[in-house]
Amino acid sequence: MRNEPSWARVSRADAITMLLSLQSTPYHVRAASGARRWLLLTLALSAVVWLVALAWLSSLARHVHDDVPALLAKKLPLLKTHPSLIFAGESRTEYQIDPVLAAQLIGKRPGDVVNIAYDAGEPLALEAAMRREPDAFRDAHVVTSVAPFLFNEGVKSAAIYPLDVAARLSLAEQMASFLPLRIGTLMRFVREAFASRLAADQDIANRGPAPSAFGLVVIDRSQPEDRWPATIGAHGHYANWDLTGPKARFEIGALCNMVKWTGKLTVVIPPWAPRFDRGSDPTWRERDDAYVKLVEDAGRDCGFAVINLPSISALKQSDYADEMHVMAAGVPVYTRELVARLNQ
């Protein structure tokens, strides 16, 4: 018997199996490639549907949005006492001005001074409240605080982006500003737009109960040490610094418009915690100077007073709950200092 090479000894069945395997390989490759294409197409279609739905929601929110947010509407029943001094603005007024003490300091009755500030409060919202309740503001001295995030276009955080500014952006501007990294800001705008419409429809400003303590909200504890920023220059309020965008334009415009709706308007720039050294922080110093100048220039042009409080010597580091806000022990100190400045 002659020797045969090993390949010749392959059985007929094995040969058929190998042949079928070779013939089926292109089919499996084509099937896998087709599955990937379908997956990519499905993902692309899902993204398109999601964007269309988000755009529809945002468009609807722009139509139902009311410039007086629900948080401010809940404070407006305080105006029923016809106060002569109204503190307003963002959280540093909400948590730091005691209307009862302020009334005592100027010789007024309780209720003649109120605090209608709310978290992340913006001038556009306060102007809208004045338009809605002109009699309550016409003869009053309105003192409103501001913060860098209200004017710095680089701050797009969901928690503090001014929603009345967002409502004034076109749909295309909203999408370009907040997608894809700041979708939370857009979702908050949608949610708060419906909340503001509900508050307006329920007439919370007139029918709701007046907040306790004439609007003062107190912080009772300090935040953990590891949550304090290393420097104010690195704080989120000064990130991606830009004072040339819609925020500055709309919010400064609102401050100017408020002059005609009030007996007197004063804009306050509150201090940061004393642990931070402005002199050794050039980023903070340069950007803060630019922001203060923006407000002061508007005050000269439009006729409102500006009080800049870079520091208050009587406020100690132990009085602060975080880099911006004082705790209960610091409220009388801050109130006395600001009222004294108003009386100068």
Residue, then its C-alpha position, 0 to 999 in steps of 0.5 A: m500500500r503506497n503512502e498518502p499525504s495527510w491531506a488526502r486522508v481527510s474524510r469526505a464528511d470532513a471535507i463537506t463540513m469545511l466547505l459548508s463552513l467556508q461558504s457560510t462565513p461571508y453570511h455571518v460577517r454580513a449579518a454582524s455588519g448589518a446588526r451594527r448598522w441597525l444598532l447605529l441607526t437606532l441610536a441615531l434615530s433615538a437621539v433625533v427623537w430625543l432632541v425633537a422632544l426636548a426642543w418641543l418641551s423647551s418651546l412649550a416652556r418658553h410659552v408658559h413661562d412667567d417671569v415671576p418664579a414660584l419662589l418669589a411668588k411665595k414671598l409676595p404676600l409680604l407686600k400686603t403690609h405696604p412696607s416702606l423698605i423692601f429687601a430683595g435679590e438673591s440668597r445673601t439677602e434671603y439668609q442675612i437680612d432680618p426685617v424685624l431688626a431692620a425695622q427697629l433700627i430705622g424706627k418703623r413698625p413690624g411689617d414695614v420692612v420685609n425680605i422677599a429675596y429668594d435663592a438665585g434671585e434675579p433682577l428680571a424677576l423682581e422687575a416683573a413683580m414690580r410691574r405686577e404690583p406697582d402700588a406696592f413698590r412705587d413709594a418704597h425703598v427697594v434694596t436688592s443684592v446681586a452676585p457674579f453668576l447673574f452677569n457672567e455668561g460662563v456660568k451655566s449651572a442648573a442651580i443658579y442660571p437665571l431662568d428669566v434670561a433663559a426664557r428670553l433666548s431663542l430655541a436655537e440659542q437654548m440648544a447651543s448654550f446648554l447641550p450637551l453638557r448642561i442639559g440639566t439647566l434646560m430641564r430645570f428651565v422647563r420644570e420651573a416654567f410650569a411651576s411659575r405658570l401654576a403659581a401665577d394661575q393660582d395667584i399665590a402672590n395675593r392668595g398665599p400665606a405670608p412667610s414667617a419672620f417677614g421673609l428671613v430664612v436662617i442657616d443654622r450650621s456650617q458646611p463641612e471643611d472639605r466643601w469650602p473652595a480653595t480660592i474665590g478666584a476658582h469659585g464657580h461664579y467666576a468660571n469662564w468669565d464673560l460679561t458680554g452676553p445676554k445675562a449682563r444685557f438683560e439683568i443690567g437692563a432690568l436694574c435700570n428699568m426698576v428705577k422708575w417703579t420704585g421710590k428709591l433703588t439700591v443695589v448691594i454687592p455683599p461680601w465673601a467670607p473673611r478667610f479668603d484674601r482678595g489681595s493674594d487672589p488676582t483672578w478674583r480681584e480682577r474679575d470682581d473689579a470688572y463685575v463691580k464696575l459693570v454694576e456701578d456704571a449702570g447705577r450712574d447711568c440709570g440713577f440707582a445707588v450701589i453699595n459695595l461691601p467687600s468686607i465687614s470687619a464685625l463679621k468673623q469667619s465663625d459667623y459663616a456657613d459657607e463662602m457666601h452666607v452667614m449663619a444665624a449669629g451673623v445675621p444681626v451683624y450684617t443687618r446692622e451694617l447694611v442698614a447703617r450704610l443705607n442711612q448714610 
